[in-house]
Amino acid sequence: MIEQNAFRTMKQITDTLLMIEPSSFGFNLDASLTNSFQQALKEFTPSQVQDIALLEFRNAVNALREHGVEVVVMKDTPGSGTPDSIFPNNWFSTHIEGPLFTYPMAPMNRRKERREDIISFLNETYRYKEHIKLEDFELQNPPHFLEGTGSLVLDRQNRIAYAALSPRTMEQPLTGFYNRLQYSPLTFRAYGPTGELIYHTNVMMCVGETFAAVGLEIIDEQDRGKVIDALQDSGKEIIELSQQQVHHCFAGNMLQVQNQQGEKILVLSKTAFDSLTENQLNKLNMHNDHLLPIPIHMIEKCGGGSIRCMLAEIFKP
């Protein structure tokens, strides 16, 4: 259990990120079965897709570093057959309370993204107190899945874990997470572009220090009220996103971070930024010192994830 006095130092945002440089980025057929955001781009060869994604990745790293954010870059293992390795937030998370979590992944080829060398690096560099392996839920019959901070959108200050239930976000491993970190669960149903349960919570919801950008209209009517109440009760200004912005522009897939100067930066894709209205931008600017739009069109279209998925937060215990 986490000691109660640890709660007094909770931080919502971090100034350090880990990113994985891709070596074989591409359309993941296994993942596409539960991710309708992915597109198979037949007009590009696999090597072209990888080359463009690599340029987008390096541009993203440079943009973050130019804004004073610390970025740790690890390289994908060549020949590992992990086309989604660019999205490390799905397989591990770190917490100021001390533990490092690893998670059960639904697509079998994504399970190879969990790397002992990266876990060892994190433990040696930041001294996490415990490694909690939720991936054991993959071994159950039937297996159960929870894909990191894709499945979980965390209000770390108020200890609320928002989770849109789906084939990749299931109750059993959620309970394991809640119990270990003493979070309050807030589960709900939300729907993707084809009416399916949306595959990850973080494509429709971003929780910052003082605001939450969320696609309310895609949340099931029976669940919408409790999400609104929880956000308002925790003091977050709700900035509502439209169904179009969530389903087609990745507007919910944003992350608030902090730079070395203590400034708050909202990282989002250029696609998301261009979709926002003047009113939404004005509200977001009130809660952030900078908005940082980054163009990652190939990664979004082919990978079915956006910039937040590329950013694994490093919270130092």
C-alpha positions in Angstrom: 0.0 0.0 0.0 1.0 3.6 -0.6 1.8 5.7 2.5 -0.8 8.4 3.1 1.9 11.2 3.3 2.8 10.4 -0.3 -0.5 11.9 -1.4 0.6 15.4 -0.3 3.2 15.6 -3.1 1.1 14.4 -6.0 1.9 16.0 -9.3 -0.4 16.0 -12.4 2.3 16.7 -15.0 5.9 15.8 -15.5 8.9 17.5 -17.2 10.4 14.2 -18.4 9.2 11.9 -21.2 10.4 8.6 -22.7 9.9 8.1 -26.4 10.8 5.0 -28.6 12.4 5.7 -32.0 10.7 3.3 -34.5 12.6 0.9 -36.7 9.7 -0.9 -38.3 6.7 1.3 -37.9 3.7 0.3 -40.0 0.1 -0.8 -40.2 -0.5 -3.4 -37.5 -3.1 -5.8 -38.7 -3.5 -7.4 -35.2 -4.1 -4.1 -33.5 -6.5 -2.9 -36.3 -9.1 -5.5 -35.1 -9.9 -3.3 -32.2 -8.6 0.1 -33.4 -10.8 1.6 -36.1 -8.6 4.7 -36.2 -5.9 2.8 -38.2 -5.7 3.1 -42.0 -3.8 0.8 -44.4 -2.1 3.3 -46.7 -1.6 1.2 -49.9 -0.1 4.2 -51.8 3.1 3.9 -49.7 5.5 1.1 -49.5 6.4 -0.2 -46.0 9.8 1.4 -46.2 8.3 4.7 -47.1 5.9 4.5 -44.2 8.8 3.8 -41.8 10.9 6.6 -43.3 8.2 9.2 -43.0 7.3 8.1 -39.5 10.9 8.3 -38.4 11.1 11.9 -39.7 7.9 12.8 -37.8 9.2 11.2 -34.7 12.6 13.0 -34.8 10.8 16.3 -35.4 8.6 15.7 -32.4 11.6 15.0 -30.2 13.3 18.2 -31.4 10.2 20.3 -30.9 9.8 19.1 -27.3 13.5 19.6 -26.5 13.4 23.1 -28.0 10.6 23.9 -25.6 12.7 22.8 -22.6 11.1 19.4 -22.1 13.5 16.6 -21.1 13.1 13.6 -23.6 14.8 10.3 -23.1 14.9 8.5 -26.5 15.3 4.7 -26.7 15.5 2.9 -30.0 13.2 0.1 -31.1 14.9 -3.2 -31.5 15.6 -3.8 -35.2 13.8 -6.8 -36.6 11.6 -7.2 -33.5 8.3 -7.1 -35.5 6.8 -4.4 -33.3 5.1 -1.9 -35.7 3.5 0.0 -32.7 6.6 0.4 -30.6 6.4 4.1 -31.1 3.5 4.1 -28.6 5.2 3.1 -25.3 2.6 4.6 -23.0 0.5 1.4 -23.5 2.9 -1.0 -21.9 4.4 0.9 -18.8 3.6 3.7 -16.5 5.6 5.4 -13.7 4.3 7.0 -10.5 5.7 9.4 -7.9 4.4 7.1 -5.2 7.2 4.7 -6.2 6.0 1.9 -8.4 6.5 1.1 -12.1 3.7 -0.8 -13.7 3.7 -2.9 -16.8 0.5 -3.9 -18.5 -1.4 -6.7 -20.4 -1.7 -6.0 -24.1 -4.5 -7.2 -26.4 -2.6 -7.5 -29.7 -0.1 -10.4 -29.3 2.6 -8.8 -31.3 2.5 -5.7 -29.1 3.5 -7.8 -26.0 7.0 -7.9 -27.4 7.2 -4.1 -26.8 7.7 -4.8 -23.1 11.5 -4.7 -22.8 13.5 -5.7 -19.8 16.4 -3.4 -20.9 14.1 -0.3 -20.7 12.7 -1.4 -17.4 16.2 -1.9 -16.0 17.2 1.5 -17.3 14.2 3.2 -15.6 14.8 1.4 -12.3 18.5 2.1 -12.3 18.1 5.8 -13.3 15.0 6.7 -11.2 15.0 4.1 -8.4 11.4 2.8 -8.6 10.5 1.0 -5.4 8.5 -1.8 -7.0 7.7 -3.3 -10.4 4.1 -4.3 -10.6 3.5 -6.8 -13.4 -0.2 -6.6 -14.5 0.7 -8.5 -17.7 -0.1 -11.7 -15.8 -3.7 -11.0 -16.7 -2.8 -12.1 -20.2 -2.4 -15.7 -18.9 -5.9 -16.0 -17.6 -8.6 -17.9 -19.4 -10.0 -15.8 -21.0 -7.2 -13.1 -20.9 -7.9 -9.6 -19.6 -6.3 -6.4 -20.9 -5.4 -2.9 -19.7 -3.1 -0.9 -22.0 -1.4 1.6 -19.7 -2.2 5.3 -19.9 -4.0 4.6 -23.2 -6.6 2.7 -21.2 -6.2 4.9 -18.1 -6.5 8.7 -18.1 -5.2 9.6 -14.6 -6.1 12.6 -12.4 -3.1 12.1 -10.3 -3.9 15.0 -8.0 -7.4 13.8 -7.1 -6.6 10.1 -7.4 -9.2 9.3 -10.0 -8.6 6.9 -12.9 -10.9 7.4 -15.8 -11.3 4.3 -18.0 -13.5 3.8 -21.1 -14.3 0.1 -21.0 -13.4 -1.8 -24.2 -11.8 -5.0 -25.5 -8.5 -3.4 -24.4 -9.6 -1.9 -21.1 -11.2 -4.5 -18.8 -12.4 -4.5 -15.2 -10.2 -7.2 -13.7 -6.7 -5.6 -14.3 -8.3 -2.2 -13.6 -9.1 -3.4 -10.1 -5.5 -4.4 -9.7 -4.3 -0.9 -10.6 -6.9 0.8 -8.4 -6.0 -1.3 -5.4 -2.3 -0.9 -5.6 -2.3 2.9 -5.9 -5.5 3.7 -4.0 -7.2 5.4 -6.9 -11.0 5.8 -7.2 -12.3 4.1 -10.4 -14.5 5.9 -12.9 -15.4 3.6 -15.7 -17.7 4.4 -18.5 -18.6 3.5 -22.1 -17.7 5.6 -25.1 -18.0 4.9 -28.8 -15.6 5.1 -31.7 -16.1 6.0 -35.4 -18.0 2.8 -36.3 -20.1 2.6 -33.1 -17.7 0.2 -31.4 -16.5 0.8 -27.8 -13.6 3.2 -28.2 -10.3 1.3 -28.0 -8.4 3.7 -25.7 -9.6 6.4 -23.2 -6.8 8.8 -24.1 -8.1 9.3 -27.7 -11.1 11.1 -26.3 -10.0 12.6 -23.0 -7.1 14.7 -21.6 -6.9 15.7 -18.0 -4.5 18.5 -17.1 -3.8 20.3 -13.8 -6.8 22.7 -14.1 -8.7 21.5 -17.1 -10.1 18.5 -19.0 -10.6 18.3 -22.7 -13.1 15.5 -23.4 -15.4 14.3 -26.1 -18.6 14.2 -24.0 -21.0 13.5 -26.9 -19.4 10.1 -27.6 -19.8 9.0 -24.0 -22.9 6.8 -23.4 -25.8 8.9 -22.2 -26.1 6.8 -19.0 -22.5 7.4 -18.1 -22.0 11.0 -19.2 -23.3 12.6 -16.1 -20.9 10.9 -13.7 -17.9 11.8 -15.9 -19.0 15.5 -15.9 -19.7 15.4 -12.1 -16.3 13.9 -11.3 -14.4 16.5 -13.4 -16.3 19.4 -12.0 -16.0 18.1 -8.4 -12.2 17.9 -8.8 -12.1 21.5 -10.0 -11.3 20.9 -13.7 -12.7 23.3 -16.3 -14.3 21.1 -19.0 -13.4 21.9 -22.5 -15.8 19.9 -24.7 -14.6 18.3 -27.9 -16.9 17.3 -30.7 -17.4 13.8 -32.1 -15.8 15.0 -35.4 -12.7 16.3 -33.5 -12.3 13.1 -31.5 -13.0 10.6 -34.3 -11.2 12.2 -37.2 -8.7 14.7 -35.7 -7.3 13.0 -32.5 -8.3 16.2 -30.6 -8.6 14.2 -27.3 -5.1 12.7 -27.6 -3.2 15.6 -25.9 -0.9 15.7 -23.0 0.0 18.6 -20.6 3.7 18.6 -19.6 6.1 21.0 -17.9 9.4 22.3 -19.2 12.6 22.9 -17.1 11.5 26.5 -16.6 8.3 25.4 -15.0 6.1 26.5 -17.9 3.0 24.4 -18.8 3.0 23.0 -22.3 0.0 21.3 -24.0 1.4 18.9 -26.6 -1.0 18.0 -29.4 -0.8 17.0 -33.1 -1.1 19.5 -35.9 -4.2 17.7 -37.0 -5.8 18.2 -33.6 -4.7 21.8 -33.3 -6.2 22.7 -36.7 -9.5 21.2 -35.8 -10.0 23.3 -32.6 -12.3 26.3 -32.6 -11.2 29.8 -31.6 -13.2 29.4 -28.3 -11.5 26.0 -27.5 -8.1 27.4 -28.2 -8.7 30.5 -26.0 -9.7 28.2 -23.2 -6.7 25.9 -23.6 -4.4 28.9 -23.7 -5.8 30.1 -20.3 -4.5 26.8 -18.8 -1.2 26.6 -20.6 1.9 28.8 -21.2 2.3 27.2 -24.7 0.4 25.0 -27.1 2.8 22.8 -29.0 1.2 21.4 -32.2 3.4 18.7 -33.9 2.7 17.3 -37.4 2.6 13.5 -37.3 0.2 12.7 -40.2 1.7 9.3 -41.1 1.9 8.1 -37.5 -1.7 9.1 -36.9 -3.2 7.6 -40.1 -1.2 4.4 -40.2 -0.7 3.8 -36.5 -4.2 4.9 -35.3 -2.7 6.9 -32.4 -1.5 10.4 -32.0 1.1 12.4 -30.0 0.0 11.5 -26.5 0.4 7.8 -27.3 4.0 8.5 -28.2 4.8 10.1 -24.8 5.5 7.8 -21.8 5.6 10.1 -18.7 8.5 9.7 -16.3 7.3 10.5 -12.8 10.3 10.3 -10.5 9.6 8.7 -7.1 
